[in-house]
């Protein structure tokens, strides 16, 4: 896989819409979408911004439903303010995100708003090309407390310097096949990695091409799973002051070894899956022959339902506690990686007009419509509870995962980690394919190299 291919965002969240995802940009121009359900400021009167145009940069619509949402939002904005929304759909991957951000920083011109993933926020902030939001700005959007806390924590480097207004959240979860669970007499999703492996072993039936779980080492999007394993095994990507890379530790070695052990030790994944990409990983589950998977998000719901599995699946918060360990009440382990997408406002844009757009985007009407058309969990707590009533099977575990989620480190080097840890699993997977096993020394060598790469971005 080439570096450029690895950087492209997937459809579904996984283009952070990654929707997922992702990582390394510096800001450019934002697609304002914030405003919370119980917003406190007054809206602009119709026509008060007549003749104005707000340019919003984002990726091309993934589906007719997304375009429909954008068009309805633009129409409502025109009616409410008199201003016109002009969508710029030229943000096709992380590289074009970075280029747009760099151009905005240098030329002080470009889109007024930019729709970005959570992992881009730090780079955008560092560029200095985007406006920070003060308490009065957030008050117009319903206040910071209207949004999920972990998402707000990743809106800026600290509470006094925030730039990103969330439009939806998409926490990572596990997903399981309810038919295969019932057949194996498993009554609830696992809450520890020991249970996860044991459940996979109960389901595993290679003779009938049924496998307990699956994995996708041949894709840089593996960073979501690897970060989570690293956290559970007591590791971290960076030192607390974000000045030192720390992915060459014993904790990370244990985390990578556990990921690979699903194949090499427990033999609960499909044959030849060491060359899986994330897209193949999702389609394998949709085919109905995989018991459970990790690093899934609700944005895969449509992919699953269109497959042989139909509606015979459920999501759950990710397990915690390393394999072989006993859960402890003192463990503060996350149940998800917080993933979201939001808008940032360019330094040269009209903040009042941008805030009107964000307020409308995060209004109850459009948060609900976004869920109905695109399946995204609302960015605001109140609207999350509203759509939970529409689809409790989907939303209950998703809200639980979000409330227990942990945000990613707020540094532009985060995106370097994504590709660096992906290189570890891609290279280890290639070694596994050729040699049938991977020695600890090889894992450590790859982690050392990745750590050096990430450290080089910490300036």
C-alpha positions as CSV (number, residue, x, y, z in Angstrom):
1,X,0.0,0.0,0.0
2,X,1.4,3.4,-0.9
3,X,1.6,6.3,1.5
4,X,-1.0,8.2,-0.5
5,X,-3.4,5.3,-0.5
6,X,-3.0,4.9,3.2
7,X,-3.9,8.5,3.8
8,X,-7.1,8.5,1.9
9,X,-10.2,8.5,4.0
10,X,-12.8,5.8,3.8
11,X,-16.4,6.3,3.3
12,X,-18.7,5.6,6.0
13,X,-16.9,7.4,9.5
14,X,-14.0,6.6,8.2
15,X,-13.5,9.5,6.4
16,X,-13.7,11.2,10.3
17,X,-15.4,10.2,7.7
18,X,-11.8,7.9,8.5
19,X,-15.6,9.7,8.2
20,X,-13.2,8.7,10.6
21,X,-10.5,10.0,9.7
22,X,-7.9,11.9,10.1
23,X,-5.0,13.2,11.2
24,X,-2.4,15.6,10.3
25,X,-3.6,18.8,9.0
26,X,-3.3,22.4,10.0
27,X,-6.2,24.4,9.5
28,X,-7.8,26.0,6.6
29,X,-11.3,27.0,6.5
30,X,-14.2,25.6,8.3
31,X,-17.6,24.4,7.6
32,X,-19.3,25.7,10.6
33,X,-21.6,23.4,12.2
34,X,-22.1,23.8,15.9
35,X,-25.0,25.1,17.8
36,X,-26.6,23.0,20.4
37,X,-30.1,21.9,20.7
38,X,-31.1,24.3,23.5
39,X,-29.2,27.2,22.0
40,X,-29.3,30.4,23.9
41,X,-28.6,33.3,21.5
42,X,-31.1,34.9,19.1
43,X,-31.0,33.9,15.5
44,X,-30.4,36.4,12.8
45,X,-33.5,37.8,11.2
46,X,-34.3,36.6,7.7
47,X,-32.4,38.6,5.2
48,X,-30.0,40.2,7.7
49,X,-27.0,38.7,5.8
50,X,-28.7,39.1,2.4
51,X,-26.2,38.9,-0.5
52,X,-23.5,37.3,1.6
53,X,-21.9,33.9,0.7
54,X,-20.4,31.4,3.1
55,X,-18.0,29.0,1.5
56,X,-17.8,25.6,3.3
57,X,-15.0,23.2,2.4
58,X,-15.6,19.4,2.9
59,X,-15.2,16.1,1.2
60,X,-17.5,15.1,-1.6
61,X,-20.8,13.6,-0.4
62,X,-20.5,9.9,0.2
63,X,-24.1,9.3,-0.7
64,X,-27.3,10.9,-2.1
65,X,-28.5,11.1,1.6
66,X,-25.5,13.3,2.5
67,X,-26.0,15.6,-0.4
68,X,-29.7,15.8,0.5
69,X,-28.8,16.9,4.0
70,X,-26.3,19.5,2.8
71,X,-28.9,20.9,0.4
72,X,-31.6,21.1,3.0
73,X,-29.2,22.8,5.4
74,X,-28.2,25.3,2.8
75,X,-31.9,26.1,1.9
76,X,-32.8,26.6,5.5
77,X,-29.8,28.8,6.1
78,X,-30.8,30.9,3.1
79,X,-34.3,31.3,4.4
80,X,-33.1,32.2,7.9
81,X,-30.3,34.6,7.1
82,X,-30.6,35.6,3.4
83,X,-27.0,34.3,2.9
84,X,-25.9,31.6,0.4
85,X,-24.0,28.5,1.2
86,X,-21.4,27.5,-1.4
87,X,-20.1,24.0,-0.8
88,X,-16.5,23.3,-1.8
89,X,-16.2,19.5,-2.3
90,X,-12.5,19.4,-3.1
91,X,-11.3,18.0,0.2
92,X,-10.7,14.4,-1.0
93,X,-8.1,13.1,1.4
94,X,-5.8,14.2,4.2
95,X,-3.3,15.6,1.8
96,X,-5.7,18.0,0.3
97,X,-6.9,19.0,3.7
98,X,-3.4,19.9,4.7
99,X,-2.8,21.8,1.4
100,X,-6.0,23.8,1.9
101,X,-5.0,24.6,5.5
102,X,-1.5,25.6,4.5
103,X,-2.9,27.8,1.7
104,X,-5.3,29.5,4.1
105,X,-2.5,30.2,6.6
106,X,-0.2,31.6,3.9
107,X,-2.7,33.6,1.8
108,X,-5.3,34.5,4.4
109,X,-7.9,33.5,1.9
110,X,-10.0,30.4,0.9
111,X,-13.1,28.7,2.3
112,X,-14.8,30.4,5.2
113,X,-15.4,27.1,7.0
114,X,-13.8,23.7,6.9
115,X,-15.3,20.4,7.9
116,X,-12.6,18.3,9.6
117,X,-12.1,15.2,11.6
118,X,-11.1,15.3,15.3
119,X,-7.5,14.4,14.6
120,X,-7.0,17.4,12.3
121,X,-8.0,20.0,14.9
122,X,-4.6,20.2,16.6
123,X,-2.8,20.8,13.3
124,X,-5.5,23.4,12.3
125,X,-5.0,25.2,15.7
126,X,-1.2,25.2,15.3
127,X,-1.5,26.9,11.8
128,X,-3.1,30.0,13.4
129,X,-5.4,30.2,10.4
130,X,-8.6,29.6,12.4
131,X,-10.6,31.6,14.9
132,X,-10.9,30.6,18.5
133,X,-14.3,30.5,20.2
134,X,-14.9,32.3,23.5
135,X,-17.6,31.7,26.0
136,X,-20.0,34.1,24.3
137,X,-19.6,32.2,21.0
138,X,-20.3,28.9,22.7
139,X,-23.3,30.5,24.4
140,X,-24.8,31.2,21.0
141,X,-24.4,27.5,20.3
142,X,-26.0,26.3,23.5
143,X,-22.9,26.3,25.7
144,X,-20.1,23.8,25.9
145,X,-22.1,21.6,28.3
146,X,-24.6,20.9,25.4
147,X,-21.9,18.7,23.8
148,X,-20.3,15.5,24.9
149,X,-17.5,16.3,27.4
150,X,-14.7,14.2,25.7
151,X,-15.5,15.9,22.3
152,X,-15.3,19.3,23.9
153,X,-11.9,18.4,25.4
154,X,-10.6,17.9,21.9
155,X,-11.9,21.1,20.5
156,X,-8.6,22.9,21.3
157,X,-5.5,22.6,23.4
158,X,-7.3,23.8,26.5
159,X,-10.7,25.1,27.6
160,X,-9.8,28.7,26.8
161,X,-8.6,28.0,23.3
162,X,-11.1,26.0,21.3
163,X,-11.7,26.1,17.5
164,X,-13.7,23.1,16.5
165,X,-17.5,22.9,16.7
166,X,-18.6,19.2,16.6
167,X,-21.4,18.2,14.1
168,X,-21.6,14.5,15.0
169,X,-19.7,11.9,17.0
170,X,-18.9,8.3,15.9
171,X,-17.2,6.5,18.8
172,X,-15.4,3.2,18.1
173,X,-17.2,0.1,19.4
174,X,-17.2,-3.6,19.0
175,X,-19.9,-5.3,16.9
176,X,-21.2,-8.9,17.3
177,X,-23.3,-11.4,15.3
178,X,-26.4,-12.1,17.5
179,X,-27.1,-15.4,15.7
180,X,-23.6,-16.8,16.2
181,X,-23.6,-15.6,19.8
182,X,-26.9,-17.3,20.5
183,X,-25.8,-20.5,18.8
184,X,-22.7,-20.5,21.0
185,X,-24.9,-19.8,24.1
186,X,-23.2,-16.5,24.7
187,X,-25.6,-14.2,26.5
188,X,-23.8,-10.9,26.5
189,X,-21.0,-9.1,24.8
190,X,-17.5,-9.4,26.4
191,X,-16.3,-6.8,28.8
192,X,-12.6,-8.0,29.0
193,X,-10.2,-9.2,26.3
194,X,-10.1,-12.6,28.0
195,X,-13.8,-12.9,27.5
196,X,-13.5,-11.6,23.9
197,X,-11.0,-14.4,23.1
198,X,-13.0,-17.0,24.9
199,X,-16.2,-16.0,23.0
200,X,-14.3,-16.1,19.7
201,X,-13.1,-19.6,20.5
202,X,-16.7,-20.8,21.2
203,X,-17.9,-19.5,17.9
204,X,-14.9,-20.5,15.8
205,X,-15.7,-23.2,13.3
206,X,-13.3,-23.1,10.4
207,X,-14.7,-26.3,8.9
208,X,-17.9,-24.4,8.1
209,X,-16.0,-21.2,7.4
210,X,-17.2,-19.5,10.6
211,X,-14.6,-17.5,12.6
212,X,-14.7,-16.1,16.0
213,X,-13.3,-12.7,15.1
214,X,-11.3,-10.9,12.4
215,X,-8.6,-8.3,12.1
216,X,-7.1,-6.0,9.5
217,X,-3.3,-5.5,9.9
218,X,-2.7,-4.4,6.3
219,X,-4.2,-0.9,6.7
220,X,-3.0,2.3,8.4
221,X,-6.6,2.6,9.8
222,X,-5.5,-0.1,12.2
223,X,-4.3,2.8,14.4
224,X,-7.8,2.9,16.0
225,X,-7.5,-0.7,17.3
226,X,-3.8,-0.4,18.2
227,X,-4.3,2.8,20.2
228,X,-7.0,1.1,22.1
229,X,-5.0,-2.0,22.9
230,X,-2.1,0.2,23.8
231,X,-4.2,2.1,26.3
232,X,-5.6,-1.1,27.8
233,X,-2.1,-2.5,28.3
234,X,-1.0,0.6,30.1
235,X,0.7,2.4,27.3
236,X,0.4,5.9,25.8
237,X,1.5,7.4,22.5
238,X,3.1,10.4,24.0
239,X,4.5,11.6,27.3
240,X,2.1,13.8,29.3
241,X,3.7,17.0,28.1
242,X,3.4,15.7,24.4
243,X,7.2,16.1,23.9
244,X,8.2,12.5,23.8
245,X,6.9,9.5,21.7
246,X,6.4,6.4,23.9
247,X,5.3,3.6,21.5
248,X,8.4,1.5,21.9
249,X,7.6,0.4,25.5
250,X,6.7,-3.0,26.8
251,X,3.0,-2.0,26.9
252,X,3.0,-1.4,23.2
253,X,4.9,-4.6,22.5
254,X,2.2,-6.5,24.5
255,X,-0.5,-4.7,22.6
256,X,0.8,-5.5,19.2
257,X,1.5,-9.1,20.2
258,X,-2.1,-9.5,21.4
259,X,-3.5,-8.2,18.1
260,X,-1.4,-10.7,16.2
261,X,-2.2,-13.5,18.7
262,X,-5.8,-13.6,17.4
263,X,-4.2,-15.3,14.3
264,X,-0.9,-16.9,15.5
265,X,-2.0,-18.2,18.9
266,X,-5.7,-18.5,19.1
267,X,-6.4,-19.1,15.4
268,X,-9.8,-17.4,15.5
269,X,-9.6,-15.3,12.4
270,X,-10.1,-16.2,8.7
271,X,-7.1,-17.7,6.8
272,X,-5.0,-15.2,4.9
273,X,-6.6,-12.3,6.9
274,X,-3.1,-11.0,7.6
275,X,-3.6,-9.1,4.4
276,X,-7.0,-7.6,5.4
277,X,-7.7,-3.9,4.8
278,X,-10.3,-2.2,6.9
279,X,-12.8,-2.3,4.0
280,X,-12.4,-6.1,3.8
281,X,-12.7,-6.3,7.6
282,X,-16.1,-4.6,7.4
283,X,-17.3,-6.7,4.5
284,X,-16.2,-9.9,6.2
285,X,-18.5,-9.2,9.1
286,X,-21.4,-8.2,6.7
287,X,-21.1,-11.7,5.1
288,X,-22.4,-13.1,8.4
289,X,-19.6,-15.6,9.2
290,X,-17.6,-13.5,11.8
291,X,-18.7,-13.7,15.5
292,X,-17.3,-10.3,16.7
293,X,-15.1,-7.4,15.6
294,X,-13.4,-4.4,17.3
295,X,-12.8,-0.9,16.0
296,X,-16.2,-0.8,14.4
297,X,-18.4,2.3,14.3
298,X,-22.1,2.9,13.8
299,X,-21.4,4.3,10.4
300,X,-20.9,0.7,9.2
301,X,-24.6,-0.1,10.0
302,X,-25.6,0.3,6.3
303,X,-22.8,-1.9,5.1
304,X,-23.8,-4.6,7.5
305,X,-27.5,-4.5,6.8
306,X,-26.8,-4.7,3.1
307,X,-24.9,-7.9,3.6
308,X,-26.0,-11.4,4.4
309,X,-26.0,-10.6,8.1
310,X,-29.0,-8.3,7.7
311,X,-30.0,-7.0,11.1
312,X,-28.5,-9.9,13.1
313,X,-25.9,-7.8,14.8
314,X,-25.5,-5.4,17.7
315,X,-22.9,-2.9,18.8
316,X,-21.4,-2.7,22.3
317,X,-18.7,-0.6,24.1
318,X,-15.2,-2.1,23.6
319,X,-13.9,-4.5,26.2
320,X,-11.3,-3.4,28.6
321,X,-8.7,-5.2,30.8
322,X,-5.8,-7.0,29.1
323,X,-6.0,-10.7,28.3
324,X,-5.3,-12.8,31.4
325,X,-5.7,-9.8,33.8
326,X,-8.5,-9.4,36.4
327,X,-10.6,-6.2,36.1
328,X,-9.9,-3.7,38.9
329,X,-12.0,-0.8,40.0
330,X,-8.9,1.3,40.0
331,X,-8.5,0.9,36.3
332,X,-9.5,4.0,34.4
333,X,-9.6,2.3,31.0
334,X,-11.6,4.0,28.1
335,X,-14.5,2.1,26.5
336,X,-13.9,3.9,23.1
337,X,-11.8,6.2,21.1
338,X,-13.8,9.5,20.6
339,X,-14.2,10.2,17.0
340,X,-16.1,13.2,15.7
341,X,-16.3,15.6,12.8
342,X,-16.8,19.3,13.1
343,X,-16.2,22.8,11.7
344,X,-13.5,25.4,12.1
345,X,-13.9,29.0,11.1
346,X,-11.2,30.7,9.0
347,X,-9.5,33.8,10.5
348,X,-10.7,35.9,7.6
349,X,-14.4,34.7,7.7
350,X,-17.3,36.5,9.3
351,X,-17.7,34.9,12.7
352,X,-21.3,36.1,13.2
353,X,-22.4,34.5,9.9
354,X,-20.4,31.4,10.6
355,X,-22.0,31.0,14.0
356,X,-25.4,31.2,12.5
357,X,-24.5,28.3,10.2
358,X,-23.2,26.3,13.2
359,X,-26.2,27.0,15.3
360,X,-28.5,25.8,12.6
361,X,-26.3,22.7,11.9
362,X,-26.4,21.7,15.6
363,X,-30.1,22.6,16.0
364,X,-32.5,19.8,17.1
365,X,-34.0,19.7,13.6
366,X,-30.8,19.2,11.7
367,X,-29.2,16.9,14.3
368,X,-32.2,14.6,14.0
369,X,-32.3,14.9,10.2
370,X,-28.5,14.1,10.0
371,X,-29.2,10.9,12.0
372,X,-32.1,9.9,9.9
373,X,-30.4,10.5,6.6
374,X,-26.8,9.6,7.4
375,X,-26.9,7.6,10.6
376,X,-24.6,9.8,12.6
377,X,-24.9,10.2,16.3
378,X,-25.8,13.8,17.2
379,X,-23.0,16.0,18.6
380,X,-25.2,17.3,21.4
381,X,-26.2,15.3,24.5
382,X,-29.9,16.3,24.3
383,X,-30.3,15.4,20.7
384,X,-28.4,12.1,21.3
385,X,-31.1,11.2,23.8
386,X,-33.8,12.2,21.3
387,X,-32.6,9.9,18.6
388,X,-32.0,7.1,21.1
389,X,-35.8,6.8,21.3
390,X,-35.8,6.3,17.5
391,X,-33.3,3.5,17.5
392,X,-32.4,2.3,21.0
393,X,-30.5,-0.8,19.8
394,X,-28.1,1.4,17.9
395,X,-27.9,4.4,20.2
396,X,-27.8,2.9,23.6
397,X,-24.3,1.2,23.2
398,X,-23.1,4.2,21.2
399,X,-24.0,6.7,23.9
400,X,-22.4,4.4,26.5
401,X,-19.2,4.2,24.4
402,X,-19.1,7.9,23.9
403,X,-19.6,8.6,27.6
404,X,-16.7,6.3,28.4
405,X,-14.5,7.4,25.5
406,X,-11.1,9.0,25.6
407,X,-10.0,11.7,23.2
408,X,-6.8,11.5,21.2
409,X,-3.7,13.5,22.1
410,X,-4.0,17.1,20.9
411,X,-0.9,17.4,18.8
412,X,-0.3,17.5,15.0
413,X,2.0,14.5,15.5
414,X,-1.0,12.3,16.1
415,X,-1.5,11.8,12.4
416,X,2.2,10.7,12.2
417,X,1.4,8.1,14.8
418,X,-1.5,6.8,12.8
419,X,0.6,6.0,9.8
420,X,3.6,4.9,11.8
421,X,1.7,2.3,13.9
422,X,0.0,1.2,10.6
423,X,3.4,0.6,9.2
424,X,4.2,-1.6,12.1
425,X,1.3,-3.9,11.6
426,X,1.6,-3.8,7.8
427,X,5.2,-4.8,7.9
428,X,4.6,-7.4,10.6
429,X,1.7,-8.8,8.6
430,X,3.9,-9.2,5.6
431,X,6.6,-10.9,7.7
432,X,3.9,-13.3,9.1
433,X,2.7,-14.2,5.6
434,X,6.2,-15.1,4.5
435,X,7.5,-16.8,7.7
436,X,4.4,-18.0,9.5
437,X,5.2,-16.2,12.8
438,X,6.7,-12.9,14.0
439,X,9.4,-12.9,16.8
440,X,9.2,-10.4,19.6
441,X,12.5,-8.9,18.3
442,X,10.8,-8.1,15.0
443,X,7.9,-6.4,16.7
444,X,10.3,-4.4,18.9
445,X,12.4,-3.3,15.9
446,X,9.3,-2.1,14.1
447,X,8.0,-0.2,17.2
448,X,11.4,1.4,17.7
449,X,11.4,2.6,14.1
450,X,7.8,4.0,14.4
451,X,8.7,5.7,17.7
452,X,11.7,7.4,16.0
453,X,9.4,8.6,13.2
454,X,6.8,10.0,15.6
455,X,9.5,11.7,17.7
456,X,10.7,13.5,14.6
457,X,7.4,15.3,14.4
458,X,7.5,16.5,18.0
459,X,9.0,19.9,17.6
